[in-house]
Amino acid sequence: MSTLKDIMTTDCVTVTSQDNIYEAAVKMKEHNIGIIPVVEGKKLIGVCTDRDLVIRGYAEKKSGSTAVNEVTSTNIITASPETSIDDAANMMAEQQIRRLPVVENGELCGIVAIGDLAVRDIFENEASDALSKISEPTQEQQNFAH
């Protein structure tokens, strides 16, 4: 059975809590990514997403020099490198997340995106199922729309 260590990206672009949101945004642009793990050494503290930058940063009128830890999501779902790809796809679907940090002993060792599941032919159905569930509106979003 294949596990996340077989498909995860290991050369993750990261920031520290001392970096500012402008630096995080520039790294996202340079690397064409929408999430950056926030680390202390190798320990995963949280993640900063493009959405975090907009909602908690710029929409709150925070300047580019604001510390990234002010917009960081810290209550994050993670998986271990030994997690099966099926389990990861199910976890991503249930939690409606597109990117899953891979952590071992509290240290970041990689990240898996929904696209990583989709490019593997044998996991195409799992990725498709996960993406359709991730894309489903939550009850809260449905209530908001009405």
N, C-alpha and C positions, 0 to 999 in steps of 0.2 A: 504494500500500500504506500502510495506517495504521501509525503509530508510537506509542510511548509518550507522546510530547509531545502527542498528540491526546486522550489519556484520563487522563493523570496528574493527581493532585491537587497543586497548586502552593503552596497556602497551608498548609504543614505546620506543625504545632505542634512545637516543638523544646525541648530542654534542653541545658545545657552540662555538662561533666564536673564543674563546681563545684556544680551543683544537687544537692539531696539526693533520696533515693528517695521521701520523703513528697511533695515537690513534684511529682515525676514522676507519682506515683499520683493526686494531685489533678488534674493536667492531663488524665490519662487519663479520669478520672471526668467532669470538666467538658466534655470534647469527645467523650465516648463513643467512645474509641479504645483499641486494645490495643497500640499501638506508638508510640514517640516516638524520632525520630532524635536522636542526641547529636552536637552540632556544636561546633566552635571557629570562631567567625565564621560562615562559610558552609561550611567544610570538614567533611565527614562523618567522624566519629570511630568511630561505631558506632550501635547501636540499643538501646533499652531496651524490652522487651516486658512485658506483664502477667505472663507466665510467668517472665521474669528476676527481676521484683520478688518473686515468690513463692518460686521455687526458690533463687536466689542471695542473696536479701534476707531476707525474713521467716522462711523455713524454716531459715535459718542464724543466726537470732536477731539479725540486724542491726537497729539502731534506725532510725527514720524519718529521723534526721539523717545517716545514712551517705551518703557521696558517691555519686552515681549511677554514676560510673565503676567502682565496685566490683562492680556487677551488670550492666554494659553488655556486650552481645555485640559483639565487635570483628571477628570473622572472618565477615563478612557478604557475601552475594551482592548485587551491584548491576548495574544496566543503564544504558545511555545513553539520552537522549531519542530518539535515532534508531533504537533497537532496535524491530524490528517487533513487533506485538502477538502474532503467532504464535510468534516466537522467545521472547518474554517468557513466554507461557503454557507453552511447552515447558520453559523454564528453571525456572519455578515448580514445574512437575510433577516434573521430575527432582530438584530440590533439596528438594522437599516443603515449600515455603514459601508462605504466604498473602499476604505483603506484600513488595514489591520496591522498595527505594529507587532513585531515578533520579538519577544523578550525572553531572556534566559537568566535566571538569578537576578532579576531586576534590571539587567543591562540590555540595551537595545542591540539586537543582532541583525535586524532586517525589517522589511515592511512588505506586505502583500496588498496589491490593489485588485479590485474586481477584474481589471483587464488582464492581470497575471493568470487568473483562472480561465479567462476566455480564450487566451492564445494557445492553450493546451487542448488539442482536439478531444482527448478522452474525457476532459472535464467540461466540455462545452455545455452539456445539459445542466450541470451543477451551477456553472457561472450564469447561464441564462435564467435558471430558477432563482438564484440569489439576486440577480439584478432586477428581476421583475418584482420580487418582494421588497427590495430596497427602495424601488421606485414607487411602491404603493403608498398613497397618503395615509398618515396615521389618523386615528379617530379625531385627535385634536386638530389636525390640518383640515379634515373634512368639516368639522364643526365651524372652524374659522371661515371656511369658504361660503358658508350659508348665512 
